[in-house]
Amino acid sequence: MMQGFPISAQLPEDLGFGERFWYWRGASGHSYIHSIYQLESCPPLPGAVFVLVRASDGKRQAVAAGRFPSVVENLPGNVRPVIPDCRRGDEIHVHLLARDHDAAGAVLRDLDDALRG
């Protein structure tokens, strides 16, 4: 099971980042920071790595990981049509810091390995 924690676990809570960002830990033990969006309000982010998340009772559980296709460029802020099994989640957490295509692929593999682990 993939583990995650809020950014407030590493920064003072009074900075107000706790509910905007979330870390997900890959199988390698590396943590990746993600921006939190509702599925209906996620901007088009072609090639970005995402984690589909089920949020309930104050907890977050990763249910899938993937990358946005290039077609997401043409969507007006609703990524549901391009997320497989989007009904399984309430939020989409997006990692934007991969430096290139290969780095994004490595992040996705690490997160996916943790999710399947």
QUINORJO-V387999 format. One record per pair of residues at least 4 apart in sequence whose ideal C-beta (glycine too) atoms are under 6 Angstrom apart, sorted by sequence separation. I is the first residue (numbers start at 1). J is the second residue. D is the distance in whole Angstrom. If there is no record, write none. Layout:
i/j/d
I/J/D
I/J/D
This chain:
i/j/d
5/9/4
7/11/6
11/15/5
17/21/5
26/30/5
37/41/6
68/72/4
79/83/6
99/103/5
108/112/6
8/13/5
37/42/4
55/60/5
98/103/4
11/17/6
25/31/5
80/86/5
98/104/4
53/60/5
54/61/5
23/31/4
24/32/6
53/62/6
54/63/5
98/107/5
7/17/5
8/18/3
23/33/6
72/82/5
51/62/5
52/63/5
6/18/5
21/33/6
22/34/5
52/64/4
95/107/6
69/82/6
7/21/4
22/36/6
51/65/5
6/22/6
20/36/6
50/66/6
4/22/6
5/23/5
49/67/6
4/24/5
48/68/5
3/25/5
46/68/6
45/68/5
46/70/5
63/88/5
46/72/5
63/89/5
24/51/5
46/73/5
44/72/5
44/73/5
44/75/5
43/77/6
54/89/5
55/90/5
53/89/5
54/90/6
55/91/5
42/79/5
52/89/4
40/78/5
53/91/4
52/92/6
53/93/6
39/80/5
67/108/6
50/92/5
51/93/4
50/94/5
48/94/5
49/95/4
65/111/5
65/112/5
48/96/6
45/94/6
42/92/5
65/115/6
39/92/6
62/115/6
36/91/6
37/92/5
49/104/5
4/60/6
36/93/6
49/107/5
34/93/4
35/94/5
49/108/5
2/62/4
34/94/6
34/95/5
32/95/5
22/93/5
32/107/6
28/110/5
27/110/6
26/110/3
26/111/5
27/113/4
24/111/6
27/114/4
26/114/5
27/117/6
2/114/4
2/115/5
